[in-house]
Amino acid sequence: MDSILVKGNGALNGVIPIAGAKNACLTLMPATLLSEEPLTLTNAPRLSDIRTMTQLLQSLGAEVASLQDGLVLALSSHKISNHTADYDIVRKMRASILVLGPMLARDGHAIVSLPGGCAIGARPVDLHLRALEAMGAELDLRDGYIHAKAPGGRLRGAVFAFPFVSVGATENALMAATLAKGTTVLENAAREPEIVDLARCLRRMGAQIEGEGTSTITIQGVDRLGGATHPVVTDRIELGTYMLAPAICGGEVELLGGRIDLVGAFCERLDAAGVNVTETARGLKVSRRNGRVNAVDVVTEPFPGFPTDLQAQMMALLCTADGVSVLEEKIFENRFMHAPELIRMGARIDVHGGHATVTGVDRLRGARVMATDLRASVSLILAAMAAEGETVVSRVYHLDRGYERVEEKLQACGAHIQRIAG
């Protein structure tokens, strides 16, 4: 099993290109199941999760080709030849549940295994199912699989209010509603940029959608969707992660393709901590104002609030801040599993339920640590770059699910980081 070796060595300076969004691409790929015509995605990220979704779609009969060194995905689902998403593939990644809505909407039936993914809380799929039931789906959960049917072979429009905001459930319901008979209104819908990106792609395919980016999305179902070419939106989580690199280590880094509108709440916390973020013709430039950053409090919330997927990385920054910070995790339980690993590096962190109190120290120390999930893995790398001595981060297969070519991007800015084959 691979590990990452990091030697703390001071400031970072250079340029980092930001990839297309993993979470957006994993949502866009199943949209191919809604149409017989080809769907082409540009600016695709090159990640293991993308390969897993490719494997899943191919198992259902879709054709998926990776072009231009993986930056372009050509997908075609002329016919869905298999309507069962098998456990052996689905267990690897929670986004696999997103094939349920498209298959059910197009062909009126689907069997999908309950999903897996990072162990950061229960993250049930009940809201996905309740939204589909509101559109007339008949569901039966047995033997670890969701058996779904649309009476008469087609879903029907409905008004459904999510009891709490769910990105995945909004995405599944949105795709299903594009081919439902009549009008669907999704209330208390997620507002994330990935939802907006999906709606724009579906509209290019011929869907009639209004209100994406707000809490109410209205979809007028159509009889069929066509093909399209669509660029994947910039990955705001990768962007925020690399924005933290010069904040933690010092120096100045320009993030190509970065946009403040994707990370507004995050930028507000960085500014309070003493980190400059400025727009350039190519993206965003980030640097620390002077000395240690200031302690700040963080509360994770659905977009446009502070992203839960940047909480672990922000904690790494606050470990060496001047003062005491409190981080409140309101999206997922069990999402402070990186804290014990940071403590191994000399951090002072006290976790109580959904709150973590971080008392800044002068400097972290290198240690052997273990990645517990995707975002935790990169938080340890960020901390290691600012620590004294060497750090070895093990179990980095998590890292490869969400970050492409981490070592290359950081090495280009002066980081001493390398992968050790396991």
N, C-alpha and C positions, 0 to 999 in steps of 0.2 A: 504494500500500500504506500503510495507516494506521500512525501512530506515536503514542507517548505522550510528552508534555512534562511534566516534573516539576521544580518549584522547591523545593529544600530550605528548610523554614521552621519547624523546631522541633516542639514537642509536639503530640500529637493528643489530642482529647477528644471523646467522644460515644458514639454507639450504632451498631452495625453488625449488621443482620440476616443470619443465616447461611442459605444456601439448602439445598435437598435435595441429596444427594450425587450428583455426576456419575457416579462409578463404580458406584454402586448402581443409579441409574436406567437406565444403559446395559445393565445386566444384567437388570433387571426387564422392560424393554421386549420383548426376544426371548421372554420367557415367554408372551407372547400366542400364540405359534405352537404352544404345547402344547395349546390348547383351542379349541373352536368358539365358546365363550361370551366375552362381553366382559370385558376387564380394564381397570380404571380406576386410574390412579396419581395421587395427590395430592402436594403439596409438591414438584413436579417443578422442576428447575433449568432456566433459560432460556439455553441454550448452543448453540453451533454443532454440537457433537458430538451433541446430542439431535436436532437437525435432520437430521444425517447418518444417524443410526439410523432416524429416521422415514422418510427417503427409501428406505433399504434395506428396511425392513419393507413399505412400500407397493409396492416393486418385486416383492415375493414374493406380493402379493395381500392383505396386511393393510390394514385401514382404521385410520387414526390421525388423531384430531382433537385440536387444541390448544385448551383452554378456559380461561376465567378468566385471560386475559393470559398464557397459557402455564404456569400453575401446576398445571393438571390436564391429564393426557393420557388420552384415551379410545381404547382400542385394541380391535380385533376382528379375529379371523382365522377367520371362519366356514369359509373354504376357502383352502388354500395353492394358488394358481393357478400359481406359478412356483417351482421348487425350485433355481434357480441364482442364487447371490449373486454379482453381476458385479464384476469387477475395478475398473471405473471408480468404484464406490461403496466397495467394501471397502478399497481402497488408502488411503483417507483416514483410516482409524481402525481400530486393532487390535481394539477391542471387537466389530467386525463378525463375528469368528470365532464369537461366541456364538449365532449363528443355526444353527450346524451341529448341535449336540446336539438342540435342540427339533425341527427338521425331520426329522432322522433318527429320533427317537423316535416322532414322531406318524405320519409317512407312510412310514417305512422307506427313504427315499433323500434325498440332498441333494448338491448340487455347490456348493462355496464356494471363492472365490478366496483365495489366501494373503493375509494382511492387511498393512496399512501402519501409519502412526502416527508418533509422535515418534521421531527418530533417536537413541535413547539405549541402543543395544545391539541384539544380534541378536534376543533375545526370541523364540526359536523356539516353534512350536506342537506340538512332538512329544509333550508330555505330554497335551495334549488328545486327540491321535490314539491314543496308547497306552491311555488310559482307555476310549475308545470301542471300541477293538479288544478290550479285555478283556470288554466287553459284547457281543461277537460281530460288531461292525461289520467289513465288508470295505472296505478303503480302497485307493485308487489315486491317486497324485499324478502328474499330467501336465499340461503346458502351463500351469503356475502355478495349477492348481485341485486341490482335494481332492474326489475322487469317492467318495462314501460310500454303502454299501448295508447294510441289515440283512436277513440271510437269513430268509426267511419273513415279512418285513415288520415284524419286531419285535425290538428288542434284548432281551437276557436279563441277569438279575442276575448280578453277579460281585463278587469281592473284589479290589480294586485298591489297591496301596500306592504313592503318589507318591514317587519317589526323592528329590525335594526339593519344598518347599512352593511351590505355584503357585496364585495366586488365580483366574486365568482358567480354568485347566484344572479346578479344583475346581468352578467355576460351571457350566462346560459339562457335566461329568460328572454333577453334581447334577441339572440339568434333564433330561438324557437318562434318568437312572435312574428318574425319577418315573413314566414310562410303560413301563419295561422289565418283562419277565416275571420275577417272583421278587424276591429281596432283593439289594441292592447295598450293599457296605460300602466306603467310601472311607477309607483309612488315610493318616496324615500329611497330612490335608486342611488347607487354609488356614482360619484362624480369624477373619479380618477381619470387622468389623461389616457390611460389604457382603454377606458370605456369610450371616450371620445374618439380615439383612434379606430376602435372596432366599428363604431357607428359610421364613421366616414368611409371605411372600407365597404361595409354592407350597402351604403348608399351608392357607392361606385358600382356595386353589383346589381343595383336596381331596387333596393329596399326603400321604403318610405318611412323615414324616422325623423322625429323632431324632439328637441329638448335635451340631447346628450350634453353632459357637462353641468346640468342642473339636477335637482332631486326628482323631477318628473319627466319621464321619457314616454313619448307617444309613438306607437308603431302601427301603421296601417298595413295589414298583411297583403301580400301579393301572391299570384299563382305560381310564379317561378322567379328565380334569380339568375343572372348571367355571370359572365366572367369579368375580371378586372385586374389591373395592376395597381399595387398600393405600397407606398414606402412605410416601413415600420417606424414609429415615433422613437425619438431618443430615449435611452434608458435613464430615467431620473434617479434610480437607485444606484446604478453604477456612477452616474454623475456626482451624486452626493457623497458617495464613498471616496472618490478621488479628490473631491473638493476638501475633504478632511485630511488628506495626506500632507499638504503644506501647512495646514492649520496645526497639525500635531508635530511635524518635523521642522517647520520653518521653511523659508524659501518662497518661491513663487511659481505656480504652475498654471498653464492655460489649458482649459478643457474644451476641445474642439467639438462643436455641435451643442454645447451647453446652452440652456435657456432658463432664465430666472423664473418664468411663469410655471415651470415644471416643479420647482423646489422653493416656492415662495416662503412657506412657514419655516423651512429648514434654514433659509438664508437669514431670516429674522433672528433665529437663535445664534447663528454664527456671528452676526453683527453684534449681538449683545455680549458674546464671548470675546470680542476683540479681533474678529477676522474680517478682512476686506474682501468683498466680492464685486467685481466690476465687469460690465459687458464689453466685449470686443467685437470686431467685425467677424470673428471666427467662432465665438462662443463666450466663455466666461474665464476671467483671470482671478486667482485666489492667492492671498498672502496673509500672514499674521501681522497685526499692526505693530506690536512690540512685546518682547518678553513672554511671560506665561499668559495663557488665555485666562479669561475670567470664568468663574463658576456660574452656571446658568441652570435653571430648572427646565425640564422637558416633559411634556405630556403627549403621548402618541394618540392620534385621532385619525378618522377617515379623512381623505382629501377634501378640502385643501389644508387640513391640519398637518402636524408633523408626522412623517411616515413611520409606521412601526418597523419597516424594513431598513431604517437608518438608525434605529435606537441603539443597537449594539455598537455600531461604529462611533456614534456620538459619545457613548460611554467611554470608549477608548480615549477620546480627546479629553474628556472631563477628568480622567484619572490623574492628569498632571496639571489641572487647572488650579488657579489661586482661589481657594475657598471650598465651600461645600455645595454640591449640586444634588438635586433630587429628580430622579427619572420615574415617571409614572407610566406604566404600560397598560393601556386600556383596550387594546385590540385582541391580543392573545395571552393566555396564561402560559406559564413555563417558558417565558422568553427572556429570562435572565440567566440561562445556563452558561453563558460566557463569563459571568461574574467570577465564579471560582477559579477559572483559568487566568483571568486578569489579576486576581489576588495572588496567584502563584508568581506573578511578575512584580509583586510589590504594591499593587493597588490596594487602597482602603475602601472597601465596598461593603455595605450592610443591606441585605435584601430582606424585606418583609412583605410577603404576598406580592402585590402588583407594584410595589414601590422599591426603588433602590437608592440609597443614600451614598454618594461618592464624595469622599474627602480627598482633595487633590494632594499629591505628593510631589516632591521636587523632581524625581526621576524614577522610571520603571527599570527593572533589571531583567535581562534575558533569562529564559527558562524553557524547559520542555513543556509544551501545552498541547491540548487536544481540541480540535474543532468539533462542536456539538451540532451545528446546523450551518446553513449556507451563510447567513449574515454574520454569525459568530466567528466563522473562519476568517473572514476578511478583517473583522475588528481586531483579531489577534495579530494579524500581519501589520495593521496600522500601528498598533501599540508597540510591536517589536521593532519597527523602524526608528522609533524614538527612544528605545530602551538601551541601557548599557549592556554591551556584550552580545552574545548570540542567543537566538530563540529558534527552536525547532517546533513547527506547527504540524502535528500529525492529523491523519484522517481528512486530508484536503480534497477527497472526492466530492465533498459538499461544495467546495469552492468552484469546481469545474462545472457545476450545475448553473451557476449564475454569473461567472466572470470569465471572459475570454482573455487569454494571454496576459494574465496578471503580472507575471515576472517580467515580460518584455516591456510592458507599459511603465512599470515602476523603475526598471533598470535604465530606461531611456531618460529618466529624471535624476539619476544618480544613486538610486537605492541599491544596497548590496543584498540581493535576494536571488535565490536559486532553488529550483526543484530538485529533490533527491528521489530518484526512482526507488520504489519499494519492492 
